[in-house]
Amino acid sequence: MSNVNTNANSEFYTDIPVGEILRRARTQAKLTIPQVEIALRIRAQLLEALERSDYSQLPGPVYTIGFVRTYAEFLGLDGNKMIALLKTQTGNSQWRAELHLPVAVRETNMPNLLIICGSVGLLIVLIIIAMFQYGRTQGEAEIGYPPLDIVDSSLTQELAEGLLDGTITETFDDAAVETDNAPYLTIKALQDTWFELRNKETGAVLYSGLLKEGTTFKSEDTAQTSLDTGNAGGLEIAIEDTVLPALGATGEVKRGVLLEKPQNP
Protein backbone atom coordinates (compact mmCIF):
# COMPACT_ATOMS: atom_id res chain seq x y z
CA MET A 1 0.00 0.00 0.00
CA SER A 2 1.47 3.33 -0.98
CA ASN A 3 2.35 5.96 1.59
CA VAL A 4 0.92 9.39 0.70
CA ASN A 5 1.50 12.55 2.70
CA THR A 6 -0.68 15.50 1.69
CA ASN A 7 -0.50 17.50 4.93
CA ALA A 8 -0.66 21.20 4.05
CA ASN A 9 2.15 21.91 6.52
CA SER A 10 4.51 19.27 5.14
CA GLU A 11 6.06 18.54 1.79
CA PHE A 12 4.08 16.35 -0.60
CA TYR A 13 5.41 12.80 -0.56
CA THR A 14 4.39 9.39 -1.87
CA ASP A 15 6.37 6.22 -2.36
CA ILE A 16 4.83 5.82 -5.82
CA PRO A 17 7.75 6.54 -8.20
CA VAL A 18 7.66 9.81 -10.12
CA GLY A 19 7.78 7.87 -13.38
CA GLU A 20 4.70 5.84 -12.43
CA ILE A 21 2.80 9.04 -11.57
CA LEU A 22 3.67 10.43 -15.01
CA ARG A 23 2.58 7.20 -16.71
CA ARG A 24 -0.76 7.17 -14.86
CA ALA A 25 -1.39 10.82 -15.72
CA ARG A 26 -0.68 10.17 -19.41
CA THR A 27 -2.93 7.10 -19.43
CA GLN A 28 -5.72 9.03 -17.68
CA ALA A 29 -5.42 11.76 -20.34
CA LYS A 30 -5.70 9.06 -23.04
CA LEU A 31 -2.44 10.12 -24.64
CA THR A 32 0.09 7.80 -26.27
CA ILE A 33 3.87 8.06 -26.09
CA PRO A 34 4.06 9.07 -29.81
CA GLN A 35 1.52 11.86 -29.19
CA VAL A 36 3.53 13.21 -26.27
CA GLU A 37 6.73 12.88 -28.33
CA ILE A 38 5.24 15.17 -30.99
CA ALA A 39 3.86 17.67 -28.47
CA LEU A 40 6.98 17.99 -26.29
CA ARG A 41 9.69 17.17 -28.85
CA ILE A 42 11.20 14.63 -26.44
CA ARG A 43 12.22 11.25 -27.90
CA ALA A 44 9.92 8.32 -27.12
CA GLN A 45 12.84 6.36 -25.63
CA LEU A 46 13.47 9.15 -23.11
CA LEU A 47 9.78 9.40 -22.21
CA GLU A 48 9.65 5.64 -21.65
CA ALA A 49 12.77 5.85 -19.47
CA LEU A 50 11.13 8.61 -17.42
CA GLU A 51 8.00 6.52 -16.88
CA ARG A 52 10.17 3.58 -15.75
CA SER A 53 12.12 5.95 -13.46
CA ASP A 54 15.23 4.70 -15.27
CA TYR A 55 17.22 7.91 -15.01
CA SER A 56 20.43 6.21 -16.14
CA GLN A 57 19.08 6.37 -19.70
CA LEU A 58 18.76 10.18 -19.58
CA PRO A 59 21.54 12.62 -20.59
CA GLY A 60 22.23 13.87 -17.06
CA PRO A 61 20.74 15.40 -13.89
CA VAL A 62 20.06 18.82 -15.42
CA TYR A 63 18.20 17.34 -18.38
CA THR A 64 16.40 14.83 -16.15
CA ILE A 65 14.98 17.63 -14.02
CA GLY A 66 13.99 19.57 -17.15
CA PHE A 67 12.29 16.56 -18.72
CA VAL A 68 10.39 15.68 -15.52
CA ARG A 69 9.19 19.26 -15.06
CA THR A 70 8.13 19.62 -18.73
CA TYR A 71 6.36 16.26 -18.81
CA ALA A 72 4.61 16.84 -15.46
CA GLU A 73 3.32 20.30 -16.35
CA PHE A 74 2.21 19.08 -19.79
CA LEU A 75 0.02 16.54 -17.99
CA GLY A 76 -1.38 19.15 -15.60
CA LEU A 77 0.77 18.18 -12.61
CA ASP A 78 2.73 20.53 -10.36
CA GLY A 79 6.24 20.54 -11.82
CA ASN A 80 7.89 21.84 -8.64
CA LYS A 81 6.29 19.12 -6.51
CA MET A 82 7.33 16.42 -8.95
CA ILE A 83 10.94 17.66 -8.88
CA ALA A 84 10.93 17.77 -5.07
CA LEU A 85 9.50 14.25 -4.99
CA LEU A 86 12.12 13.08 -7.49
CA LYS A 87 14.94 14.39 -5.30
CA THR A 88 13.43 12.84 -2.19
CA GLN A 89 12.88 9.44 -3.79
CA THR A 90 16.37 9.28 -5.30
CA GLY A 91 18.07 10.57 -2.16
CA ASN A 92 19.90 13.20 -4.23
CA SER A 93 18.97 16.70 -3.05
CA GLN A 94 21.56 18.46 -5.18
CA TRP A 95 21.01 16.81 -8.58
CA ARG A 96 23.83 18.63 -10.28
CA ALA A 97 26.80 17.31 -12.16
CA GLU A 98 30.18 18.54 -11.02
CA LEU A 99 33.34 18.25 -13.05
CA HIS A 100 36.45 17.84 -10.88
CA LEU A 101 39.74 18.66 -12.57
CA PRO A 102 43.16 18.12 -10.99
CA VAL A 103 44.86 21.36 -10.03
CA ALA A 104 48.63 21.32 -9.61
CA VAL A 105 50.30 23.82 -7.34
CA ARG A 106 53.83 25.04 -6.99
CA GLU A 107 55.78 24.24 -3.87
CA THR A 108 55.03 27.80 -2.81
CA ASN A 109 51.24 27.05 -3.23
CA MET A 110 51.04 29.69 -5.99
CA PRO A 111 48.90 28.53 -8.97
CA ASN A 112 50.77 27.50 -12.10
CA LEU A 113 49.37 29.70 -14.87
CA LEU A 114 50.06 27.08 -17.52
CA ILE A 115 48.15 24.39 -15.62
CA ILE A 116 45.22 26.75 -14.99
CA CYS A 117 45.00 27.63 -18.69
CA GLY A 118 45.26 23.96 -19.61
CA SER A 119 42.47 23.04 -17.19
CA VAL A 120 40.19 25.76 -18.54
CA GLY A 121 40.91 24.63 -22.09
CA LEU A 122 40.13 21.02 -21.18
CA LEU A 123 36.89 22.08 -19.52
CA ILE A 124 35.83 23.98 -22.65
CA VAL A 125 36.63 20.97 -24.85
CA LEU A 126 34.63 18.65 -22.56
CA ILE A 127 31.65 21.02 -22.60
CA ILE A 128 31.74 21.24 -26.41
CA ILE A 129 31.91 17.44 -26.72
CA ALA A 130 29.01 17.01 -24.28
CA MET A 131 26.89 19.58 -26.14
CA PHE A 132 27.66 17.94 -29.47
CA GLN A 133 26.79 14.44 -28.23
CA TYR A 134 23.53 15.56 -26.66
CA GLY A 135 22.63 17.78 -29.61
CA ARG A 136 23.08 14.85 -31.98
CA THR A 137 20.85 12.63 -29.84
CA GLN A 138 18.25 15.33 -29.29
CA GLY A 139 18.24 16.17 -32.99
CA GLU A 140 16.72 12.79 -33.77
CA ALA A 141 13.61 13.80 -31.86
CA GLU A 142 13.33 17.40 -33.02
CA ILE A 143 10.51 17.81 -35.53
CA GLY A 144 10.39 21.60 -35.60
CA TYR A 145 6.94 22.03 -34.05
CA PRO A 146 6.18 24.24 -31.05
CA PRO A 147 5.31 22.35 -27.84
CA LEU A 148 1.64 21.88 -26.99
CA ASP A 149 0.60 23.92 -23.96
CA ILE A 150 -2.38 22.42 -22.17
CA VAL A 151 -1.28 23.08 -18.59
CA ASP A 152 -4.13 24.10 -16.28
CA SER A 153 -2.81 25.35 -12.95
CA SER A 154 -6.15 24.60 -11.28
CA LEU A 155 -5.62 20.89 -11.94
CA THR A 156 -2.23 20.46 -10.31
CA GLN A 157 -3.16 19.48 -6.74
CA GLU A 158 -6.45 17.79 -7.69
CA LEU A 159 -4.82 15.68 -10.39
CA ALA A 160 -1.83 14.70 -8.27
CA GLU A 161 -4.05 13.55 -5.40
CA GLY A 162 -6.64 11.96 -7.68
CA LEU A 163 -4.03 9.82 -9.38
CA LEU A 164 -3.03 8.40 -6.04
CA ASP A 165 -6.44 7.66 -4.53
CA GLY A 166 -8.20 6.54 -7.74
CA THR A 167 -10.89 9.25 -7.65
CA ILE A 168 -9.59 11.30 -10.56
CA THR A 169 -12.09 12.40 -13.21
CA GLU A 170 -11.62 13.72 -16.76
CA THR A 171 -9.16 16.60 -16.75
CA PHE A 172 -9.43 18.11 -20.24
CA ASP A 173 -12.15 20.57 -21.19
CA ASP A 174 -14.33 20.33 -24.28
CA ALA A 175 -12.14 21.81 -27.01
CA ALA A 176 -14.80 22.23 -29.69
CA VAL A 177 -15.06 25.64 -31.37
CA GLU A 178 -18.52 26.68 -32.55
CA THR A 179 -19.34 29.47 -35.05
CA ASP A 180 -22.63 31.04 -36.11
CA ASN A 181 -21.91 30.96 -39.84
CA ALA A 182 -21.50 27.92 -42.06
CA PRO A 183 -17.92 26.68 -41.51
CA TYR A 184 -15.45 26.16 -44.34
CA LEU A 185 -13.47 23.53 -42.42
CA THR A 186 -14.93 21.04 -39.95
CA ILE A 187 -12.87 18.57 -37.89
CA LYS A 188 -14.79 16.06 -35.77
CA ALA A 189 -13.12 13.86 -33.15
CA LEU A 190 -14.13 10.20 -33.49
CA GLN A 191 -11.80 9.52 -30.54
CA ASP A 192 -9.89 11.76 -28.14
CA THR A 193 -7.26 13.10 -30.55
CA TRP A 194 -4.50 15.69 -30.38
CA PHE A 195 -3.90 17.74 -33.52
CA GLU A 196 -2.30 20.99 -34.62
CA LEU A 197 -3.64 23.04 -37.51
CA ARG A 198 -1.52 25.70 -39.23
CA ASN A 199 -1.91 28.24 -42.01
CA LYS A 200 0.22 26.76 -44.80
CA GLU A 201 1.37 30.15 -46.11
CA THR A 202 2.20 31.95 -42.85
CA GLY A 203 2.83 29.01 -40.53
CA ALA A 204 0.50 30.56 -37.95
CA VAL A 205 -1.05 28.02 -35.57
CA LEU A 206 -4.85 28.06 -35.90
CA TYR A 207 -5.48 25.35 -33.31
CA SER A 208 -3.32 23.13 -31.13
CA GLY A 209 -4.84 20.85 -28.53
CA LEU A 210 -6.66 17.68 -27.56
CA LEU A 211 -10.11 17.41 -29.17
CA LYS A 212 -12.50 15.30 -27.10
CA GLU A 213 -14.43 12.44 -28.68
CA GLY A 214 -17.69 13.67 -30.23
CA THR A 215 -16.67 17.35 -30.26
CA THR A 216 -16.05 19.43 -33.37
CA PHE A 217 -13.62 22.14 -34.42
CA LYS A 218 -15.01 24.58 -37.00
CA SER A 219 -13.30 27.35 -38.94
CA GLU A 220 -14.53 29.87 -41.51
CA ASP A 221 -10.95 30.61 -42.62
CA THR A 222 -10.58 29.56 -46.27
CA ALA A 223 -6.76 29.74 -46.23
CA GLN A 224 -4.89 26.57 -47.15
CA THR A 225 -3.99 24.63 -44.01
CA SER A 226 -1.78 21.73 -42.95
CA LEU A 227 -2.35 19.37 -40.04
CA ASP A 228 -0.26 17.27 -37.64
CA THR A 229 -1.88 14.60 -35.47
CA GLY A 230 -0.94 11.69 -33.27
CA ASN A 231 -4.07 9.71 -34.18
CA ALA A 232 -4.88 9.90 -37.90
CA GLY A 233 -7.86 7.56 -37.59
CA GLY A 234 -9.43 9.61 -34.82
CA LEU A 235 -10.49 12.57 -36.99
CA GLU A 236 -13.23 13.10 -39.56
CA ILE A 237 -12.48 16.15 -41.72
CA ALA A 238 -14.81 17.99 -44.09
CA ILE A 239 -14.29 21.03 -46.31
CA GLU A 240 -17.61 22.75 -46.96
CA ASP A 241 -19.95 19.83 -47.75
CA THR A 242 -17.24 17.36 -48.79
CA VAL A 243 -15.93 14.80 -46.31
CA LEU A 244 -12.23 14.08 -46.94
CA PRO A 245 -10.84 10.52 -47.00
CA ALA A 246 -9.48 9.23 -43.69
CA LEU A 247 -5.97 10.50 -42.97
CA GLY A 248 -4.78 7.09 -41.77
CA ALA A 249 -5.23 4.37 -39.18
CA THR A 250 -6.01 4.73 -35.49
CA GLY A 251 -2.89 5.74 -33.57
CA GLU A 252 -0.97 6.58 -36.74
CA VAL A 253 1.14 9.75 -36.57
CA LYS A 254 0.75 12.17 -39.49
CA ARG A 255 2.65 15.40 -40.06
CA GLY A 256 2.18 18.21 -42.55
CA VAL A 257 -1.01 16.81 -44.11
CA LEU A 258 -2.36 19.38 -46.60
CA LEU A 259 -6.11 19.86 -46.17
CA GLU A 260 -7.81 20.70 -49.46
CA LYS A 261 -11.04 19.84 -51.20
CA PRO A 262 -10.64 17.05 -53.79
CA GLN A 263 -10.81 18.23 -57.38
CA ASN A 264 -13.70 16.94 -59.49
CA PRO A 265 -12.47 14.57 -62.25
TAHUMO-V431456 format. One record per pair of residues at least 24 apart in sequence whose ideal C-beta (glycine too) atoms are under 10 Angstrom apart, sorted by the first residue. I is the first residue (numbers start at 1). J is the second residue. If there is no record, write none. Layout:
# TAHUMO-V431456
i: <I/I>
j: <J/J>
This chain:
# TAHUMO-V431456
i: <2/2/4/4/4/4/6/6/6/6/6/11/11/11/11/12/12/12/12/12/12/12/12/12/12/13/13/13/13/13/14/14/14/14/14/14/14/15/15/15/16/16/16/16/17/17/17/17/17/17/17/18/18/18/18/18/18/18/18/18/18/18/18/18/18/18/18/18/18/19/19/19/19/19/19/19/19/19/19/19/19/19/20/20/20/20/21/21/21/21/21/21/21/21/21/21/21/21/21/22/22/22/22/22/22/22/22/22/22/22/22/22/23/23/23/23/23/23/23/23/24/24/24/24/24/24/24/24/25/25/25/25/25/25/25/25/25/25/25/25/25/25/25/26/26/26/26/27/27/28/28/28/28/28/28/28/28/28/28/29/29/29/29/29/29/29/29/29/29/29/30/30/30/30/30/30/30/30/30/30/31/31/31/31/31/31/31/31/31/32/32/32/32/32/33/34/34/34/34/34/35/35/35/35/35/35/35/35/35/35/35/36/36/36/36/36/36/37/37/37/37/38/38/38/38/38/38/38/38/38/38/38/38/38/38/39/39/39/39/39/39/39/39/39/39/39/39/39/39/40/40/40/40/40/40/40/40/41/41/41/41/41/41/41/41/41/41/42/42/42/42/42/42/42/42/42/43/43/43/43/43/43/44/45/45/45/46/46/46/46/47/47/50/53/53/53/55/55/55/55/59/59/59/59/59/59/60/60/60/60/60/61/61/61/61/61/61/61/61/62/62/62/63/63/63/64/64/65/65/70/70/72/72/72/72/73/73/73/73/73/73/74/74/74/74/74/75/75/75/75/75/75/75/75/76/76/76/76/76/76/76/76/76/76/76/76/77/77/77/77/77/77/77/78/78/78/78/78/78/78/79/79/80/81/81/81/82/82/85/97/99/99/99/99/101/143/143/143/143/144/144/145/145/145/145/145/145/145/146/146/146/146/147/148/148/148/148/148/148/148/148/149/149/150/150/150/150/150/170/171/172/172/172/172/173/173/173/173/174/174/174/174/175/175/175/175/175/175/175/175/175/176/176/176/176/176/176/176/177/177/177/177/177/177/177/177/177/178/178/178/178/179/179/179/180/181/181/182/182/182/182/183/183/183/183/183/183/183/183/183/184/184/184/184/184/184/184/184/184/184/184/185/185/185/185/185/185/185/185/185/185/185/185/185/185/185/185/186/186/186/186/186/186/186/186/186/186/186/186/187/187/187/187/187/187/187/187/187/187/187/187/187/187/188/188/188/188/188/188/188/188/188/188/188/188/189/189/189/189/189/189/189/189/189/190/190/190/190/190/190/190/190/191/191/191/191/191/191/192/192/193/193/193/193/193/193/193/193/193/194/194/194/194/194/195/195/195/195/195/195/195/195/195/195/195/195/196/196/196/196/196/196/197/197/197/197/197/197/197/197/198/198/198/198/198/198/199/199/199/199/200/200/200/200/200/200/200/200/201/211/224/224/224/225/225/225/225/226/226/226/226/226/226/227/227/227/227/227/227/228/228/228/228/228/229/229/229/229/230/230/232>
j: <164/165/160/161/164/165/157/160/161/164/165/81/84/85/88/78/80/81/82/84/85/88/157/160/161/81/84/85/88/89/85/88/89/160/161/163/164/85/88/89/85/89/163/164/51/52/53/85/86/89/90/50/51/53/55/68/71/72/77/81/82/83/84/85/86/87/88/89/90/47/48/49/50/51/52/53/54/55/68/71/86/89/51/52/53/163/51/53/72/75/77/81/82/85/86/159/160/163/164/47/50/51/53/67/68/71/72/74/75/77/82/163/47/48/50/51/52/53/75/163/51/75/159/162/163/164/166/168/51/71/72/74/75/76/77/82/155/159/160/162/163/168/171/51/71/74/75/51/163/75/76/159/162/163/168/169/170/171/172/74/75/76/150/159/170/171/172/192/194/210/170/172/191/192/193/194/210/212/213/231/74/75/150/172/192/194/210/230/231/194/230/231/251/253/230/230/231/251/252/253/148/192/193/194/195/210/229/230/231/251/253/71/74/75/148/194/230/141/143/230/253/141/143/145/147/148/194/195/196/228/229/230/253/254/255/74/145/146/147/148/149/150/194/196/208/209/210/228/230/67/70/71/74/141/145/147/148/70/138/141/142/143/144/145/146/147/148/66/67/70/71/74/138/141/142/147/137/138/139/140/141/142/141/137/140/141/71/137/138/141/71/141/86/86/89/90/86/90/92/95/97/130/133/134/137/138/95/96/97/130/134/87/90/92/94/95/96/97/98/95/96/97/97/134/138/90/95/95/96/147/151/151/156/159/160/149/150/151/152/153/156/147/148/149/150/151/150/151/155/156/159/160/163/171/150/151/152/153/154/155/156/158/159/160/171/172/151/155/156/157/159/160/163/151/153/155/156/157/159/160/151/156/156/156/157/160/156/160/160/130/123/126/127/130/126/228/253/255/256/255/256/196/198/205/208/228/255/256/196/198/205/208/208/194/195/196/205/208/209/210/230/208/209/175/194/208/209/210/212/210/209/210/211/212/209/210/212/215/211/212/214/215/207/208/209/210/211/212/215/216/217/211/212/214/215/216/217/218/206/207/209/211/215/216/217/218/219/215/216/217/218/218/219/220/220/218/220/218/220/240/241/216/217/218/219/220/221/238/239/240/218/219/220/221/222/223/225/238/239/240/261/217/218/219/220/221/222/223/225/227/237/238/239/240/244/259/261/216/217/218/219/236/237/238/239/240/241/243/244/211/215/216/217/218/219/227/229/235/236/237/238/244/259/213/214/215/216/217/218/234/235/236/237/238/243/213/214/215/216/217/231/234/235/236/214/231/233/234/235/236/246/250/231/233/234/235/250/251/231/234/229/230/231/232/233/234/235/250/251/228/229/230/231/234/227/228/229/230/231/232/234/235/237/247/254/257/226/227/228/229/230/255/221/225/226/227/228/229/257/259/223/225/226/227/228/256/223/224/225/226/224/225/226/227/256/258/259/260/225/235/258/259/260/257/258/259/260/255/256/257/258/259/260/254/255/256/257/258/259/253/254/255/256/257/253/254/255/257/254/255/257>
